[in-house]
Structure formats: C-alpha cells, structure tokens
C-alpha cells in the first residue's frame, strides 16, 4: 500500500467555496426581517448566510 509522504503543513490549502460577502444595510434588514418572520429577535448565522447566498446569485446573474 502506497503512503502519502508529504507532510500536512507542506500541502496547499483547499480552494475556498466562495468569496466572502459583506452585507450592506439593505441586506442586514432582509436578514432581520427573515429572523422576525421565524420568531427570532435577532438574525442568526442561517439568516445571514441565506441573504449572502441571494447576493451571490444576483451578482452571478449580472456577470452572465
């Protein structure tokens, strides 16, 4: 059986799935509305990720 002889610290980092998206004021408001609709007082990671994904989709449509 062949072994991988490279050290973990010599390997390259895996590619990142997507660029970071910083939410603007309108997107933060969308996340707050989504949290309120779900009965939460403040938006959580899921709300922020959903809004960020929507922003990525819109940006991809503009480039295509």
N, CA, C and O of each residue as an XYZ file, in Angstrom:
256
protein
N       0.848     -1.169      0.000
C       0.000      0.000      0.000
C       0.897      1.237      0.000
O       1.811      1.350      0.817
N       0.630      2.149     -0.911
C       1.432      3.372     -1.016
C       0.980      4.376      0.024
O      -0.213      4.531      0.286
N       1.948      5.051      0.608
C       1.639      6.069      1.610
C       1.915      7.444      1.043
O       2.789      7.626      0.195
N       1.162      8.396      1.522
C       1.393      9.791      1.145
C       2.569     10.284      1.979
O       2.485     10.324      3.206
N       3.666     10.659      1.322
C       4.873     11.026      2.054
C       4.976     12.517      2.330
O       5.924     12.950      2.985
N       4.034     13.309      1.853
C       4.099     14.749      2.117
C       3.551     15.038      3.509
O       2.648     14.358      3.996
N       4.106     16.040      4.119
C       3.673     16.456      5.442
C       2.424     17.332      5.305
O       2.277     18.031      4.303
N       1.539     17.307      6.273
C       0.316     18.120      6.184
C       0.612     19.604      5.997
O      -0.119     20.294      5.285
N       1.668     20.100      6.622
C       1.973     21.527      6.517
C       2.606     21.892      5.185
O       2.750     23.075      4.876
N       2.991     20.888      4.382
C       3.527     21.150      3.047
C       2.432     21.183      1.987
O       2.662     21.658      0.875
N       1.260     20.690      2.314
C       0.151     20.674      1.359
C      -0.439     22.067      1.207
O      -0.402     22.879      2.131
N      -0.980     22.325      0.034
C      -1.657     23.589     -0.207
C      -3.032     23.565      0.448
O      -3.612     22.501      0.665
N      -3.540     24.749      0.757
C      -4.880     24.851      1.317
C      -5.902     24.505      0.245
O      -5.684     24.806     -0.928
N      -7.011     23.879      0.622
C      -8.050     23.600     -0.373
C      -8.679     24.909     -0.844
O      -8.700     25.884     -0.093
N      -9.187     24.947     -2.063
C      -9.813     26.182     -2.560
C     -11.046     26.539     -1.738
O     -11.783     25.660     -1.290
N     -11.256     27.810     -1.550
C     -12.409     28.283     -0.792
C     -13.657     28.170     -1.660
O     -13.580     28.389     -2.869
N     -14.805     27.833     -1.075
C     -16.013     27.640     -1.865
C     -16.545     28.917     -2.492
O     -17.193     28.855     -3.537
N     -16.297     30.051     -1.899
C     -16.791     31.305     -2.455
C     -16.169     32.481     -1.742
O     -15.649     32.355     -0.633
N     -16.230     33.614     -2.387
C     -15.675     34.813     -1.777
C     -16.555     35.264     -0.616
O     -17.761     35.017     -0.600
N     -15.943     35.917      0.336
C     -16.707     36.442      1.460
C     -17.602     37.565      0.973
O     -17.224     38.352      0.105
N     -18.778     37.625      1.537
C     -19.730     38.665      1.175
C     -20.017     39.487      2.422
O     -20.458     38.950      3.438
N     -19.773     40.766      2.347
C     -20.109     41.660      3.438
C     -21.496     42.224      3.157
O     -21.742     42.778      2.085
N     -22.391     42.082      4.111
C     -23.763     42.527      3.919
C     -23.857     44.040      4.053
O     -23.273     44.639      4.955
N     -24.605     44.644      3.135
C     -24.841     46.080      3.242
C     -26.088     46.301      4.102
O     -26.687     45.341      4.587
N     -26.470     47.546      4.288
C     -27.579     47.871      5.193
C     -28.885     47.221      4.752
O     -29.645     46.729      5.586
N     -29.149     47.214      3.452
C     -30.396     46.614      2.952
C     -30.410     45.105      3.193
O     -31.448     44.540      3.537
N     -29.276     44.463      3.016
C     -29.205     43.022      3.223
C     -29.327     42.668      4.700
O     -29.918     41.645      5.047
N     -28.773     43.506      5.572
C     -28.919     43.286      7.005
C     -30.387     43.388      7.400
O     -30.876     42.627      8.236
N     -31.077     44.337      6.787
C     -32.509     44.489      7.058
C     -33.281     43.261      6.577
O     -34.222     42.823      7.240
N     -32.890     42.699      5.423
C     -33.536     41.472      4.936
C     -33.335     40.332      5.934
O     -34.261     39.565      6.201
N     -32.141     40.222      6.476
C     -31.855     39.167      7.458
C     -32.679     39.378      8.720
O     -33.175     38.415      9.305
N     -32.829     40.618      9.141
C     -33.638     40.914     10.330
C     -35.104     40.542     10.094
O     -35.757     39.973     10.968
N     -35.613     40.873      8.896
C     -36.998     40.538      8.571
C     -37.202     39.028      8.532
O     -38.224     38.519      8.993
N     -36.236     38.327      7.987
C     -36.323     36.874      7.921
C     -36.330     36.275      9.330
O     -37.078     35.337      9.606
N     -35.501     36.817     10.213
C     -35.461     36.325     11.596
C     -36.771     36.618     12.307
O     -37.288     35.774     13.039
N     -37.304     37.800     12.096
C     -38.570     38.175     12.738
C     -39.697     37.264     12.263
O     -40.547     36.859     13.056
N     -39.705     36.942     10.969
C     -40.740     36.057     10.429
C     -40.644     34.662     11.039
O     -41.646     33.957     11.160
N     -39.421     34.270     11.423
C     -39.218     32.956     12.033
C     -39.405     32.996     13.546
O     -39.284     31.970     14.216
N     -39.699     34.175     14.086
C     -39.939     34.280     15.516
C     -38.695     34.519     16.352
O     -38.726     34.350     17.571
N     -37.604     34.909     15.714
C     -36.384     35.192     16.448
C     -36.209     36.694     16.589
O     -36.618     37.461     15.717
N     -35.605     37.103     17.680
C     -35.442     38.524     17.940
C     -34.339     39.135     17.073
O     -34.453     40.270     16.610
N     -33.270     38.360     16.863
C     -32.126     38.834     16.078
C     -31.799     37.813     14.996
O     -32.062     36.625     15.178
N     -31.232     38.250     13.872
C     -30.835     37.293     12.840
C     -29.658     36.439     13.310
O     -28.772     36.917     14.019
N     -29.664     35.196     12.913
C     -28.552     34.321     13.257
C     -27.754     33.997     11.997
O     -27.996     34.577     10.939
N     -26.823     33.091     12.110
C     -25.942     32.748     11.002
C     -26.728     32.274      9.785
O     -26.374     32.604      8.653
N     -27.778     31.512     10.002
C     -28.562     30.977      8.891
C     -29.214     32.106      8.095
O     -29.234     32.067      6.864
N     -29.739     33.095      8.780
C     -30.353     34.231      8.101
C     -29.316     34.993      7.285
O     -29.560     35.354      6.133
N     -28.159     35.233      7.892
C     -27.098     35.955      7.188
C     -26.583     35.172      5.991
O     -26.304     35.750      4.941
N     -26.455     33.849      6.145
C     -25.975     33.021      5.035
C     -26.977     33.011      3.889
O     -26.584     33.038      2.723
N     -28.261     32.972      4.207
C     -29.288     32.973      3.169
C     -29.233     34.270      2.360
O     -29.278     34.242      1.130
N     -29.137     35.391      3.050
C     -29.097     36.688      2.369
C     -27.813     36.808      1.547
O     -27.839     37.338      0.436
N     -26.699     36.325      2.078
C     -25.432     36.369      1.347
C     -25.494     35.503      0.088
O     -24.965     35.884     -0.956
N     -26.138     34.342      0.188
C     -26.279     33.469     -0.981
C     -27.123     34.141     -2.052
O     -26.824     34.040     -3.242
N     -28.191     34.835     -1.621
C     -29.016     35.558     -2.584
C     -28.204     36.657     -3.261
O     -28.366     36.894     -4.458
N     -27.340     37.326     -2.518
C     -26.492     38.383     -3.084
C     -25.513     37.799     -4.097
O     -25.265     38.403     -5.141
N     -24.948     36.612     -3.791
C     -24.028     35.966     -4.730
C     -24.746     35.584     -6.017
O     -24.198     35.743     -7.107
N     -25.984     35.075     -5.893
C     -26.754     34.683     -7.075
C     -27.056     35.895     -7.950
O     -26.955     35.825     -9.175
N     -27.425     37.001     -7.320
C     -27.708     38.210     -8.092
C     -26.454     38.730     -8.776
O     -26.522     39.192     -9.914
N     -25.323     38.663     -8.111
C     -24.056     39.116     -8.709
C     -23.677     38.206     -9.887
O     -23.171     38.687    -10.901
N     -23.918     36.909     -9.756
C     -23.610     35.994    -10.843
C     -24.498     36.251    -12.050
O     -24.051     36.150    -13.192
N     -25.768     36.587    -11.790
C     -26.679     36.887    -12.913
C     -26.245     38.149    -13.645
O     -26.370     38.230    -14.867
N     -25.737     39.134    -12.912
C     -25.293     40.376    -13.550
C     -24.063     40.140    -14.418
O     -23.904     40.784    -15.456
N     -23.187     39.219    -14.000
C     -21.975     38.932    -14.774
C     -22.267     38.087    -15.993
O     -21.542     38.162    -16.984
N     -23.317     37.282    -15.940
C     -23.622     36.366    -17.061
C     -24.332     37.067    -18.193
O     -24.656     36.439    -19.201
